[in-house]
Amino acid sequence: MNGSEFTGNETGPYENPEDNFHYHNHLNPAQQHIAWIHQWKIQHWEIHQACKDLGQDTPTDEYVKGFMDGLSMTPPRSISLNTYEMEAGADEFVSKIMCSN
């Protein structure tokens, strides 16, 4: 298996293994960050509501919504693609393959 074949038991931020497969194999790191933050906000809100339903002391809904709206969807670090390094790496990889035969 090369890591990009669906096995049916992929784990990740989603309950559905197919969603986790898509998350890990089709999204770039910036998209993964946005998806993860979105899932985190959903789960945080569900926990907040469950705590309220149990009668526990919780911050107000407005406070929690403001807190979540204040979280940036921007990935923590930008991803720069150095095409020269990528090309050099690909050349090295191909050279190794060609020399191994």
N, C-alpha and C positions, 0 to 999 in steps of 0.2 A: 504494500500500500504506500502511495507517495504522499499522503497527507491531505490530498484534495478529493478523496473519495468518501462519499457519505456512508457511514457504517451503521447509523441508526442510534448511536448512543453518545453523540457529541455533547459536551457540556459547555456551559457559558452563561451569559446573563439572562438567557431566555429559558422558559420551561420546555418549549418545543425543540427537540434535537435538530430538526431541519432549519429552524431559525438560527440556532447556534452554528450550524455548518455554514450557512450563508454569511453570518457575522464574521467568522474566522477566515473564510476562503474567498469572499467576494468584496468585502469592504476594505478600503485603505485605512491606515491608522486614524486619520482625522474623522472618517465616517464612523469607525468603531467608537471613538470617544463620544461623538454626538449621540449615537445609539445607546451607549452605556449611561450617559448622563440622563437621557430620556427615561430609560428603565429605572434608574435610581430615583428619579423624581416621582414616578408612578408608585414605586414601592414605599418611599418615604411618606407619601400622602396616604396610602393604605394603612400604614402603621399608625400614623397620626389619627386617622378616623377610628381605627380599632381601639386605640387607647382611650379616645373620647367615649366610645360605646361601652367600654369597661368602667367608666367613671373615674379614670385616672386624671390627675392634673396634667394638662397639656397647654402649650401656648395657643393663642387664638388662631383661627383659620387664616385670618388676614396676615398674621405674623409669619406663619408657615409658608403661605403663598408668596409673601414678600421675600422670605429667605430663599426659596427655590427660584424665584424670578431673578434674584441677584447672582445666581450661579452662572458663570459664563459657559456658553456652549463651545467656545474656542478651545481647541486642544492646548495643553499646557506648553508645548513647544512646537514651533513650526517645523515642517518636514521639508528640507531642501533636497532636491534631487541633483546630484552632481553627475551629469551625463558622462563626463570624461572618465570618472572613476568607475561608473557602471560599465562603460564600454571596455575599459582596460580589464576589469574583472571578467567580463564575458570572453574577451580574447584569451586571457590566461586559462580559463576553464576549457575553452575549445582546444587550445594548444595541448593541454594535458590529455584530453580525450584522444586527440589525433596521434599523440606520441605513445599512448598506451596500447595501440593496436599493433 
